[in-house]
Amino acid sequence: MQRFTLPRDIYHGYGSMEILKNLTGKRAIICTGGGSSRRNGSLGKAEAYLKEAGMEVKIYEGIESDPSVETVLKGAKVMQEFGPDWIIAIGGGSPIDAAKAMWIKYEYPSITFDEMRKVFGLPKLRRKAHFIAISSTSGTATEVTSFSIITDYKSGIKYPIADFEITPDMAIIDPELTHGMPPKLVAHTGMDAFTHAVEAYVSTAHCEFTDALAIHAIEMIQKYLIPSYQGNMEARDKMHDAQCLAGMAFSNALLGIVHSMAHKTGAAFADYGAHLIHGAANAMYLPKVIQFNAKEEATKKRYAIICDYMKLGGTTDEEKVHLLIDWIRNTQKELRIPRAIRFYGKDALPTEQGFIPEAVFEERLPQIAKDALLDACTSSNPRKPTESEMKKLLQACYYDRDIDF
């Protein structure tokens, strides 16, 4: 038996935030990040609509990119003091993920972060509050998923919280909120969304429902990502829908080791000024993981099906897998995302010096590999790597080597 869970309501299209004025309740807290939600007007609109609904409104701002455990605890304390019956998260993946984790701690003040990380082991929520997510970026799709990513900066590890309980009650997909995204963010979030769809399609937990969502998301991203990056706002609108479709797919089909590796390398080199942005890491790792997973015939065939839907050509499954990888690499180049970790840095290109020294990478590699194997996303990857294979995969992602094992 499998389960397929989505938010009860998804409001999409221009002006969809207006639904907030129809809510009933006494108090609402809005959780958001930096100043973008103020600049694009979404924060002001949300506050006005909630007040029109007759609610007392509190704004909790300043949630950082890749939110920390400490941020979650601090925000949950604010919620406990204010007592909201609606939690509204506005922004990219970070404020929405943080607000999800705060929601758990608000409803269960004694729960520990380790207990929150137990995969699909959360207690029932909605005893105190319901949750609304309003996305202003087109990648994480956390507005429709059962996932939250929180970083423990003491260990340098990103931890996924995974449970259908944290699937938002309502998602608002208003494409206008994405129009101020800078090109670099469009690139990273777009490749994050593409990785979500591909990993969902080959996951061990995929089904007919998730396959349809994943494939259509892939087709849309192929068509609209580059034009969106180039500033075409009609394409930007389509990408906002596409990333949501990919999110609905992976929230139910789960993910794979591209995400396991991205979670465990994201903050591992922050002390060297190289915080591996999640979408960029996914783009760098996806071709290597496709090569690794395609060693299994059934998975190779599913990658070939993706190639067919993308109309990339090829006559054999091997050729189709190769063409799919070529498309990803060419898209990376168009989006100015480096091919390998050793080239990673601000706007790095393969001709520029990287920010992560080889000696530091090799020193930290054994622990990163162990942590990646334990990541929640590893269990649904179609091919199960050994610790030795995980180390070699990560090395391939650092040095830009093909996978021959």
C-alpha positions as CSV (number, residue, x, y, z in Angstrom):
1,M,0.0,0.0,0.0
2,Q,1.2,3.5,-0.9
3,R,0.1,6.9,0.2
4,F,-0.3,10.0,-2.0
5,T,-0.7,13.3,0.0
6,L,-1.0,16.9,-1.2
7,P,-2.1,20.1,0.5
8,R,-5.9,20.2,0.9
9,D,-6.0,23.4,-1.2
10,I,-3.7,24.8,-3.8
11,Y,-4.5,28.3,-5.0
12,H,-2.5,29.4,-8.1
13,G,-2.3,32.2,-10.6
14,Y,-2.1,35.9,-10.3
15,G,-3.9,37.4,-7.2
16,S,-4.2,34.0,-5.5
17,M,-2.9,35.5,-2.2
18,E,-6.3,37.2,-1.8
19,I,-7.7,33.9,-0.4
20,L,-6.0,34.8,2.9
21,K,-8.8,37.3,3.6
22,N,-11.3,34.4,3.8
23,L,-9.6,32.6,6.6
24,T,-11.2,32.4,10.0
25,G,-9.2,32.6,13.2
26,K,-7.9,34.9,16.0
27,R,-4.2,35.1,15.5
28,A,-1.8,34.5,12.6
29,I,2.0,34.6,12.5
30,I,3.8,35.3,9.2
31,C,7.3,33.8,8.9
32,T,9.6,35.2,6.3
33,G,13.3,35.7,5.4
34,G,15.1,38.8,4.4
35,G,13.8,41.9,2.7
36,S,12.5,40.4,-0.6
37,S,9.0,39.7,0.7
38,R,8.8,43.3,1.7
39,R,10.2,44.6,-1.6
40,N,7.9,42.4,-3.7
41,G,4.9,43.4,-1.7
42,S,3.9,39.9,-0.6
43,L,4.5,40.5,3.1
44,G,2.4,43.7,3.1
45,K,-0.4,42.0,1.1
46,A,-0.5,39.0,3.4
47,E,-0.6,41.2,6.5
48,A,-3.4,43.3,5.0
49,Y,-5.5,40.3,4.0
50,L,-5.2,38.6,7.4
51,K,-6.2,41.8,9.2
52,E,-9.1,42.1,6.8
53,A,-10.1,38.6,8.0
54,G,-10.2,40.0,11.5
55,M,-7.0,38.5,12.8
56,E,-4.2,39.8,15.0
57,V,-1.0,39.5,13.0
58,K,2.6,39.0,14.1
59,I,5.5,39.1,11.7
60,Y,8.6,37.0,12.4
61,E,11.4,38.1,10.0
62,G,15.0,37.4,9.4
63,I,15.0,33.7,8.7
64,E,18.3,33.0,7.1
65,S,19.2,30.9,4.0
66,D,19.6,27.3,5.1
67,P,17.9,27.9,8.4
68,S,19.6,26.6,11.6
69,V,18.4,24.5,14.5
70,E,18.8,27.7,16.6
71,T,16.5,29.7,14.3
72,V,13.9,27.0,14.6
73,L,14.0,27.0,18.4
74,K,13.9,30.8,18.5
75,G,10.9,31.0,16.2
76,A,9.0,28.3,18.0
77,K,9.4,30.2,21.3
78,V,7.8,33.3,19.6
79,M,4.9,31.1,18.4
80,Q,4.4,29.7,21.9
81,E,4.2,33.2,23.4
82,F,1.9,34.5,20.6
83,G,-0.3,31.5,20.3
84,P,-1.3,31.6,16.6
85,D,-4.0,29.4,15.0
86,W,-2.6,30.1,11.5
87,I,1.1,29.9,10.5
88,I,1.8,31.6,7.2
89,A,5.3,31.1,5.6
90,I,6.3,33.4,2.8
91,G,9.4,33.2,0.7
92,G,11.8,30.7,-0.7
93,G,12.5,27.2,0.7
94,S,14.3,28.5,3.7
95,P,11.6,30.4,5.5
96,I,9.0,27.8,4.6
97,D,11.2,24.9,5.8
98,A,12.0,26.8,9.0
99,A,8.4,27.6,9.7
100,K,7.4,23.9,9.3
101,A,10.0,22.9,11.9
102,M,8.8,25.7,14.2
103,W,5.3,24.5,13.8
104,I,6.3,21.0,15.1
105,K,8.1,22.6,18.1
106,Y,5.1,25.0,18.7
107,E,2.7,22.1,18.9
108,Y,5.0,19.9,21.0
109,P,7.3,22.1,23.0
110,S,9.2,19.2,24.6
111,I,10.1,17.5,21.3
112,T,13.8,17.4,20.5
113,F,15.4,18.0,17.2
114,D,16.6,14.4,17.1
115,E,13.0,13.3,17.6
116,M,11.8,15.6,14.9
117,R,14.3,14.0,12.4
118,K,12.8,10.5,12.8
119,V,11.6,9.8,9.3
120,F,7.8,9.7,9.1
121,G,7.7,9.5,12.9
122,L,6.1,12.9,13.9
123,P,3.1,13.1,16.2
124,K,-0.2,14.5,14.9
125,L,-0.1,18.2,14.2
126,R,-2.9,20.8,13.8
127,R,-3.8,20.7,17.5
128,K,-3.0,24.4,17.8
129,A,-2.5,25.7,14.2
130,H,-2.9,25.2,10.5
131,F,-0.1,26.0,8.0
132,I,-0.1,28.0,4.8
133,A,2.9,28.2,2.5
134,I,3.4,31.0,-0.1
135,S,6.4,30.4,-2.4
136,S,8.4,33.2,-4.0
137,T,11.0,31.1,-5.7
138,S,10.6,28.2,-8.2
139,G,12.6,25.3,-7.0
140,T,12.2,23.7,-3.6
141,A,8.4,23.3,-3.9
142,T,8.3,23.0,-0.1
143,E,4.9,24.7,-0.2
144,V,3.4,21.3,-1.3
145,T,5.8,18.8,0.3
146,S,6.2,16.7,3.4
147,F,9.8,17.8,3.8
148,S,11.8,20.4,5.7
149,I,15.6,20.9,5.5
150,I,17.3,22.3,8.6
151,T,21.0,22.8,9.1
152,D,23.0,21.9,12.2
153,Y,26.0,24.3,11.8
154,K,27.9,22.6,14.6
155,S,28.2,19.5,12.5
156,G,27.9,21.2,9.1
157,I,25.1,18.8,8.2
158,K,21.7,19.5,6.6
159,Y,19.0,17.3,8.1
160,P,15.7,16.5,6.3
161,I,12.6,16.3,8.4
162,A,10.2,14.0,6.5
163,D,6.6,13.4,7.5
164,F,3.2,13.9,5.8
165,E,2.2,15.8,8.9
166,I,4.2,18.8,7.8
167,T,2.5,19.0,4.4
168,P,1.0,22.4,4.3
169,D,-2.8,22.7,4.6
170,M,-2.8,25.3,1.9
171,A,-0.3,26.3,-0.8
172,I,-0.4,29.6,-2.7
173,I,1.4,29.6,-6.0
174,D,1.3,33.2,-7.3
175,P,3.8,33.6,-10.2
176,E,4.1,37.3,-9.7
177,L,6.2,36.8,-6.6
178,T,9.0,35.2,-8.7
179,H,9.4,38.1,-11.1
180,G,12.1,39.7,-8.9
181,M,14.3,36.6,-8.7
182,P,17.9,37.3,-9.9
183,P,19.2,35.1,-12.7
184,K,21.5,33.1,-10.4
185,L,18.6,32.1,-8.2
186,V,16.5,31.2,-11.2
187,A,19.3,28.9,-12.4
188,H,19.8,27.2,-9.0
189,T,16.1,26.7,-8.2
190,G,15.4,25.5,-11.7
191,M,18.0,22.8,-11.6
192,D,16.7,21.9,-8.1
193,A,13.3,21.4,-9.6
194,F,14.6,19.3,-12.5
195,T,16.5,17.1,-10.0
196,H,13.3,16.6,-8.0
197,A,11.4,15.4,-11.0
198,V,14.1,13.1,-12.3
199,E,14.8,11.5,-8.8
200,A,11.1,11.1,-8.2
201,Y,10.7,9.3,-11.6
202,V,13.4,6.7,-10.8
203,S,12.7,6.4,-7.1
204,T,11.9,3.0,-5.6
205,A,8.6,4.7,-4.3
206,H,7.4,6.0,-7.6
207,C,3.9,5.2,-8.8
208,E,1.5,6.1,-11.6
209,F,0.4,9.3,-9.9
210,T,3.9,10.6,-9.3
211,D,5.2,9.5,-12.7
212,A,2.7,11.7,-14.5
213,L,3.6,14.8,-12.3
214,A,7.4,14.1,-12.7
215,I,7.3,13.7,-16.5
216,H,5.2,16.8,-17.1
217,A,7.4,18.8,-14.8
218,I,10.5,17.6,-16.7
219,E,8.9,18.6,-20.1
220,M,8.0,22.1,-18.7
221,I,11.4,22.7,-17.2
222,Q,13.2,21.7,-20.4
223,K,11.0,24.2,-22.3
224,Y,11.0,27.1,-19.9
225,L,14.1,27.1,-17.6
226,I,16.5,28.8,-20.0
227,P,14.0,31.5,-21.2
228,S,13.1,32.2,-17.5
229,Y,16.8,32.6,-16.7
230,Q,17.1,35.0,-19.7
231,G,14.3,37.1,-18.2
232,N,11.2,36.0,-20.0
233,M,8.4,36.4,-17.5
234,E,5.9,34.2,-19.2
235,A,8.5,31.4,-18.9
236,R,9.1,32.4,-15.3
237,D,5.4,31.9,-14.6
238,K,5.5,28.5,-16.2
239,M,8.5,27.5,-14.1
240,H,6.6,28.3,-11.0
241,D,4.0,25.8,-11.9
242,A,6.6,23.2,-13.1
243,Q,8.5,23.3,-9.8
244,C,5.3,22.8,-7.9
245,L,4.4,19.7,-10.1
246,A,7.9,18.3,-9.4
247,G,7.4,18.9,-5.7
248,M,4.1,17.1,-5.6
249,A,5.9,14.2,-7.3
250,F,8.9,13.9,-5.0
251,S,6.9,14.5,-1.8
252,N,5.2,11.2,-2.5
253,A,7.8,9.3,-4.5
254,L,10.7,10.5,-2.4
255,L,14.2,11.3,-3.7
256,G,17.6,9.7,-4.1
257,I,21.3,10.1,-3.4
258,V,21.7,13.4,-5.4
259,H,19.9,14.9,-2.5
260,S,21.7,12.8,0.1
261,M,25.0,14.1,-1.2
262,A,23.7,17.7,-1.5
263,H,22.4,17.7,2.1
264,K,25.7,16.5,3.5
265,T,28.0,18.7,1.5
266,G,26.0,21.9,1.6
267,A,27.5,23.3,4.8
268,A,30.5,21.0,5.1
269,F,32.9,23.6,3.7
270,A,31.3,26.8,5.0
271,D,34.5,27.6,6.9
272,Y,36.3,28.0,3.6
273,G,33.7,30.4,2.3
274,A,32.1,27.7,0.0
275,H,28.6,27.2,1.1
276,L,27.4,24.8,-1.6
277,I,24.0,26.2,-2.7
278,H,21.5,23.3,-2.9
279,G,20.4,23.7,-6.5
280,A,23.9,24.1,-7.8
281,A,25.0,21.0,-5.9
282,N,22.1,19.0,-7.3
283,A,23.1,20.2,-10.8
284,M,26.7,19.1,-10.3
285,Y,25.8,15.7,-8.8
286,L,22.9,14.6,-11.0
287,P,25.0,13.5,-14.1
288,K,27.2,11.4,-11.9
289,V,24.3,9.8,-10.1
290,I,22.5,9.0,-13.3
291,Q,25.7,7.2,-14.5
292,F,25.8,5.3,-11.3
293,N,22.1,4.3,-11.2
294,A,22.0,3.5,-14.9
295,K,24.2,0.5,-14.2
296,E,21.0,-1.2,-13.2
297,E,18.9,-2.1,-16.3
298,A,15.5,-1.2,-15.0
299,T,16.7,2.2,-13.9
300,K,18.5,2.8,-17.2
301,K,15.2,2.2,-19.0
302,R,13.4,4.8,-16.8
303,Y,16.1,7.4,-17.6
304,A,15.7,6.4,-21.3
305,I,12.0,7.1,-21.0
306,I,12.8,10.6,-19.7
307,C,15.0,11.1,-22.7
308,D,12.1,10.0,-25.0
309,Y,9.7,12.5,-23.4
310,M,12.3,15.2,-23.8
311,K,12.7,14.2,-27.5
312,L,16.5,14.2,-27.2
313,G,17.0,11.3,-29.7
314,G,18.9,8.1,-29.4
315,T,18.1,4.5,-30.4
316,T,19.4,2.4,-27.5
317,D,18.9,3.0,-23.7
318,E,22.7,3.6,-23.4
319,E,22.5,6.4,-26.0
320,K,19.5,7.9,-24.4
321,V,21.1,8.0,-21.0
322,H,24.2,9.7,-22.5
323,L,22.0,12.3,-24.3
324,L,20.1,13.0,-21.1
325,I,23.4,13.6,-19.3
326,D,24.6,15.8,-22.2
327,W,21.5,17.9,-21.9
328,I,22.0,18.5,-18.2
329,R,25.7,19.4,-18.7
330,N,24.8,21.8,-21.5
331,T,22.1,23.4,-19.4
332,Q,24.6,23.8,-16.6
333,K,26.8,25.7,-18.9
334,E,24.0,27.9,-20.1
335,L,23.1,28.7,-16.4
336,R,26.8,29.3,-15.4
337,I,26.7,26.4,-12.9
338,P,30.2,24.7,-12.6
339,R,30.5,21.0,-13.5
340,A,32.3,20.0,-10.3
341,I,32.9,20.9,-6.7
342,R,36.5,22.0,-7.2
343,F,35.4,24.7,-9.5
344,Y,32.7,26.0,-7.1
345,G,32.7,29.6,-6.0
346,K,31.0,32.9,-6.7
347,D,30.0,32.8,-10.3
348,A,32.7,30.1,-10.8
349,L,33.3,28.7,-14.2
350,P,35.5,25.7,-15.0
351,T,38.4,28.0,-15.9
352,E,38.4,29.7,-12.5
353,Q,40.0,28.6,-9.2
354,G,37.7,26.9,-6.8
355,F,37.1,27.6,-3.1
356,I,37.4,24.1,-1.6
357,P,41.0,22.9,-1.4
358,E,41.6,19.3,-2.5
359,A,43.2,18.4,0.8
360,V,40.3,19.7,2.8
361,F,37.8,17.8,0.7
362,E,39.7,14.5,1.0
363,E,40.1,14.9,4.7
364,R,36.4,15.4,5.2
365,L,35.3,12.9,2.6
366,P,35.0,9.8,4.8
367,Q,32.6,11.4,7.2
368,I,30.6,13.1,4.5
369,A,30.1,9.7,2.8
370,K,28.9,8.1,6.0
371,D,26.5,10.9,6.6
372,A,25.2,10.7,3.1
373,L,24.5,7.0,3.4
374,L,22.4,7.7,6.5
375,D,20.4,10.5,4.9
376,A,16.7,9.9,4.6
377,C,16.8,10.2,0.8
378,T,19.2,7.3,0.3
379,S,16.6,4.6,1.1
380,S,14.6,5.4,-2.0
381,N,17.5,5.6,-4.4
382,P,17.1,2.8,-7.1
383,R,20.7,1.6,-6.6
384,K,22.1,1.2,-3.1
385,P,25.7,2.4,-2.8
386,T,28.2,1.0,-0.4
387,E,30.3,3.4,1.7
388,S,33.2,2.9,-0.7
389,E,31.0,3.7,-3.7
390,M,29.6,6.8,-2.0
391,K,33.1,8.0,-1.4
392,K,34.0,7.4,-5.1
393,L,30.8,9.2,-6.2
394,L,31.7,12.2,-4.1
395,Q,35.2,12.2,-5.5
396,A,33.8,12.1,-9.0
397,C,31.7,15.1,-8.2
398,Y,34.7,16.9,-6.9
399,Y,37.1,16.1,-9.7
400,D,34.5,15.8,-12.5
401,R,35.1,12.1,-13.3
402,D,32.8,9.8,-15.1
403,I,31.4,6.8,-13.2
404,D,32.7,3.4,-14.1
405,F,31.6,1.4,-11.1
